[in-house]
Amino acid sequence: MAIKHSVLPVKEEGRSIARILGKYWAPFAQTPLLGWLIGALVAVIIEQAVGNSFARLIGLSKAPVLFGFVIVLKKPLLWPGALFYMALVYFLPVSIIARFSAKAMNKLAARLLTYPLWVSATVHLGLLYATLHIWASINDYRSLTLKLTMVAIMLTLSLNIINGYMGEFSCSHPGFMALGAYGASVVSVGLFANDNLFGPALLSAKLGVFTFPLILIFGGIVAAVGSLIVAIPSFKTRGDYLAIISLAFTFIVKSFIENMEFAGGPRGLSSQPDWATLPTVFIWMILCVWTINNFVRSTMGKALNAVRDDEIAANAMTINTRRTKMVAFTFSAFWAGVAGGLFAHILRYVNPGTFGIQKLAEVLAMVYFGGLNSVYGSIVGAVGFNLLSEALRPLEIFKWIIIPVLLILVMIFRPTGLVAFKEFDIKTIISPKQAPEKEV
């Protein structure tokens, strides 16, 4: 007699897995963001105090620089030690604090909201920065990766204004970034650094620290002015035609910089002062997120969505579509230019070859990987792509096979990205979590 095997349908099996995961996640669902931040802060303090000693004790040469991924890929035999390290140093402290402090953290989060919203937001940002600062202080590689990830968040957010909220397909962001990077670098190196191209410094480097925000703003303005070359043709073109125009703009900027001998030409420009510290980059990133989030939630942001959905109908509803496009391009280019200025001062070297097709592919991948029309999505896309890229660095050429495959899978199963069309509401994020209602 044939034995019949009962096989669960795929959907039912997926629901079973979701129920199991939900069962284990339920105790943590009541923990507010404040509890998770304090748990992460405790974990990085523990790592700073005993991380290297504990790593040597379990057979690792030092504390994992990037959550153990690099160690596992370089030396696969060390994966049990790396996994044990991450579980004991990160997962266990964060889980314990999040699980058993939920009630107290909810009370504290509710108490903070009795004050003006900026007070609670400042407390949360302070905890976030303290966690990132301690985590990055363990070695220079972490610090560099963190700063470049913050710059990537700014770039992704600024491109999402055009490609997501306005619905165009722009390839001009590497050009905007290059204009901002060179605009800021020429001023900082020319005035405050001893350089072979520009000669001795004209002003004291101590004064330059205070003028650095103005230098970054200048780089953003240069990029914003350059964006008019793309913004004006966008009045009459859309889709593929605008993509070709914006791509041509990127090549024009790259070729123009390569022929600027006073700025180093194809050799690049170096000697940028070391002003792009972690707190500086963090503050500019927060300003960028806050400003862009307010912009896309404003009347202008709603006008961008109207232009994206139907430009003719938007024009009929008295929306000045030309003005909307001009504002969107210049605003987006400004923040791309500021990000370029920070990028140049983080690496302390800038080269026109950096702002080519590869940079364009990276920025587009971050935008579409994270999600269109979403500040959440831009942050998730930038952080996820950069961490994945760094984690897979030991694989060398195979990294550029794995990452595109993952992006293709995301595009197949999530065509609009991981977190698309979701508003970023700071009050909802920092509010206390209410106890879930019991199922009847």
N, C-alpha and C positions, 0 to 999 in steps of 0.2 A: 504494500500500500504506500502510495506516495505521500510524503510528509509535506504539508503546506507551511510555508514560512510566512508569517505576517510581517510585512514591511511598512513602516510608517511612511506616509507621504512626506515629501520634502518640506512642504509648508508646515505640517504638524510637527516635524522634527525641529524646524526652526523655532516654532513657538515654544517647544519644550525647553530648548536651550535658553530662550529669552526668559522663561519662567525661572529657570535655575539661577541665571545671572541676576534677575530681579530679586530673588530671595536672598542672595548674598549681599546685594547692594542696598536692600531695604534699611538696615541699621544705619547706613551712612547717608541716606537720602535727606535726613533732617539736619545735617551739618551745614551751616552757612559757610560762605566763602572765607569769613574771618577765621573759622576753625581750621580750614585747609591751609591757609597762609601761615598760621602759627605752627601747625604741624610741620610744614615744609621748612620753616625757619629753624625749628628745633633739630630737624634732620641735618641741615647743612652745618649747624653749629657742632653737632656730634661728629660729622665728617671732618670738619676743620680741626677738631681736638684730637681725634684718635684715628682718622681715616687711613693715613699712611701706615701707622703701626699695625692696625687691624688687617690691612691689606697684606702686609708682609707675613703676618701670622698665619694667614690662610693660603699662602703660596703665591701671592701676587707681588710684583716688584714695587708697585705704588698704587695709590687710589685710582680707580678708573676715571679717565678724563671726560668721558662722554657716556655715562650710565652703562659702562661695560661693553658697549657694542664694538668699539674699536679693538678691545682686547680679544673678544670672541672671534672676530674676523681675522686678526693677525695670528693668534695662537688658539685655535679651536679647543685644544685640550684644557685650556684654563676656564672654559665656560662654567663649570660647577662653582669655582671660586668666585667668579664675577657675579654669578646669579646669587650666591649666598651673601656676598658683600652688599648687593643692591637690596636684597630682602631685609637684611639686618640693619643697615644704615639708613635706608630711605623708607621702604615699604612699612616696616614694623612701627617706627616712631610716628609716621604720618597717620597710619591706620588707628593706632591706639589713641592718639590725641583727638582725631576726628570722631572716633566712636564714643569716647567717654566724656568729651567736653562739649558735646552738641548742645545740651541744655543751657550751660553757662554761656557759650558763644552766641546762642540765639538771644539770650537776655542782653548781652553786651551789644550785639548788632542792633537790637531794637532800641537800646538806650542811645546809641550813637545817632540813630535816625531822628531822635527828638531835637537834635541840634540842626543847624543848616546842613544841607546835603554835602557841601564841600568839606565839612569836618570829617564825616565818615569816609568820604572818598580819599581824603589825605591820609587817614589812618591806614586804609587798605593799601594805598600806593606805597606808604612808608614801609609796611611789612613786606610788600612785594620787592621793593628795591633792596631792603636789608637782606632778604633771601638770595636775590640774584648777586648782590655784592659779595657776600660771604662765599657763595658757590664759585664765583669767578675768581676770587682772590687766591684760590688754591694753586692755580697755575696760569700762565699767560695764554695758553691755547684756549682755555675756557673763556677768558676775558675777550680775546679776539673774536671767537665764535659768537659770543653773546652780543657784542657790539655790531657785528655784521648782520646778525639776525634782526636786530632792532632797525637797522637801516633798511633791510629787506621789507620789514613791516611797513615802513613809510613809503617805499616805492610801490608796494602792492596796493596799499590804500589809495595812493594817488592815481594809479592806472585804473583802478576799479571805478573811479568817478567817470571816466570816459567809456571804458569797455563794458562796465556793468550798469551804472545808473543812467548813462546817456545812450547806451546801446550801440555805440560805434565800435569799430575795430581799429585801434590806433597802434602803430608800431614805432612811435616816435619817442618812447620813454628813454631808451639809451641815449638819444641825442639830448634830451632835456637834462638828464643826469650828467652828461659830459659837460654841458654848458655851465651847470652849477658847480661841478668839481673844478673846472679850470678857472671859472670866474672867482671862486673863493680862494683857490690856490695862488693865483697870480697876485691877489691883494695881500694875502698873508705872507707869502714868500718874498714878494717885492718890498714890503714895508718892514717886516719883523724878523727876517732870517738872513743869515750870511750864505749867499749862494753864488755859484760860479756864473750863472746866467744874469742874475740881477745885481750882483755885487754885494757890498756890505749892507747890513740892516740900516734903514733910515730912522726907525723908531725902536724904543726899548721893547723887548719881548714881554716884560711885565705888563706893559700897557696893552699889548696884544691880547692877553687873556680876557680882558674886559671888553675889548672890541670884537671878539670872536662871534658873538651873536649877530652883530651888524654885518660881519663878513659873510656869514651864512645867509643872512637875508639878502645881501647883495647878490650872492650866487643864485638864490631863488628868483630874484628879479630878472637877472640875465636870462635864466631859463624861461621865465614867463614872457619876456619880450620875444625870445626866439620862437615861442609857441604860436605866435601870430602867423608865422609862415604856414603852419598847419591849420590853424583855426579858420582863417579866411577862406581857403579852398573848401572847408567843410560846409560852407553855406550852400554849395551847389552839388556836392558829392557825398555819397554814403557808401557803406559796405566795402567791396573789394577795391573800388577806386580810391577811397580815402586811405585804405590800408597801403596801397601802392605809394600814394603821396607821402604818407607819414614814414614809410620805410625809406623813401628817397631822402627825406629830411634827415634821418639818422645817418645815412651815408654821406650826405653833404656836410653835416657837422663833423663827422669823423675825418673826412678829407680836409676840411678847413683847418682843424686842429693839427693834423699831420704837417701842414704847410706853415704853421705859425712857429718860425724858428726862435722867436724871442721867448716862447713858452716851452722850448725843448723839442718841438716838432715830433717826429715819430719816436724819438728816444724817450720822451716822457718828461715829466717835471717832478722833482723830488725836493727835499729839505723843508717840507711842510712842518710847522711847529706842532709839538705834541699836545694839542689842546683838546682833542676829542676823547676826553676821559669817559669812564663809564657813567658817572652821574650826569655829565653833559649830554651824552647820547640818549640816556634814559629820559631826561627832561624834554628834549626835543621830540622824542618818540611819543611821549604822553601828550605834548602840545599838538602834535600832528593828529593823533587819534581823536582827541577832544574836538579839535577844529573841524576835521573832516566829518566826524559824526554829527556835529551841529549843522554843518553845511548840507549834508544829504537829508537831514530831517527838517530842514527849513523849507520855506516856500520855493526857493531856488532848486532845492533837491527834488521837490514834487514836480517842478517844471521839467527837470531833466528826465524824470520817469515818463512824463507826458510826451516829450520829444521822442523818447525811445519807443513808446507804444505806437504813436501815430503822429508824425510831424505835421502833416496837413491839418489834422483835427486840432492839434495843439495850437497851431497858428490861427485857426478859426476861433479858438476859445480865448483870443487876445493875448496869448503867450508870445513874447518877443523871442522867437527861436534863434535869431542871429545873436542877440545879446546873451541868451542862455548858453549857446555854444562857446562864445568868446569867454565868458566867465568860467565855464567848466574847463576849457583848455588852459587858460592862464592860471587858474587856481591849482589845477592838477600839476602843471609844469613847475609852478613855484615850489611845491613840496618835493617834487622829484629833484629840483635843483638844490634844495636844502639837504636832501639825502645824499646827493652827489658830493656836496661840500664836506659833509661828515665822513663819507666814504674815503675821500682823498686824504683827510687828516687822520683817519684811523690807520690807513696803510702807510701814510707819509710818503706816498708816491702815486702818481697817476699817469696813465699811458692811454693814448687814443685807441689802441687795440683792445682795451678793456671794454669799450662801449660798442661792441659789434653785435653780430648775430647771436653769439652765445648768451650775452647778457639779455638780449631781447627774448630769447627762448626761455631763460630762467624766470624773468619777470612774468611773462605770459603764463608759464606753467604754474607759478604761485597763485596768480589771480584765478585761473580756471580750476585749479586743484582745490583751492579753499572754497570758492563759491562766488558767483556774481551778485551784485547788488546787496552786499552784506559786509559790514565792518567786521563782524565775527569771522566771516569767511576769509577775509584778507589776512587777519591775524593768524588764523589756523593754517592757511596755505603757506604763509611766509615762514612761520615757525616749523611746521611739519616738513616742508621742502628742504629748508636749511639743515635741520637736524638729521634728516634722512641722507642728505648729500654728504654731510660730515661723517655720519656713522658708517656709510658705505665706502668711504675714501680708501681703506686698505685694499678694496677689490680692484682699484685702478680702472682699467678700461671696462671691466664688467659692470662697474657702477652705472655707466651710461647706457647699459642694456637693461638693467633692472629698473631704474627710475622711469624710463619711457614706458616700459611694460606696465608698471603700477599706474602711471598716468592714463594709459589706454583703458585699463580696467575701471578706473574711476570715471572716465568719460562714458564708458559703456553703461555702468550701473548707476552713476549719478551724473547725468549730462550737465547739470547746472553747477556741479561742485559739491563739496562735502556739506557746507553750511551756507546755502544760498537764500536770498530774500528774507533775511532775519534781522530785525532792528537791534541795535546795541543800546540797551537802556541801562544806564549805570545804577539807577535806583533799584531796579529789579535784581541786578547782579549782587548788590551788597545788602539786600534785605534779608532778614532772618527767614529760615525755612520753617514752614508750618508743619505740624505733625500730620502725616497722611491719614485720610479717613479710612476706617476699617471697612473691609468688604462685607456686604450684606449677603 
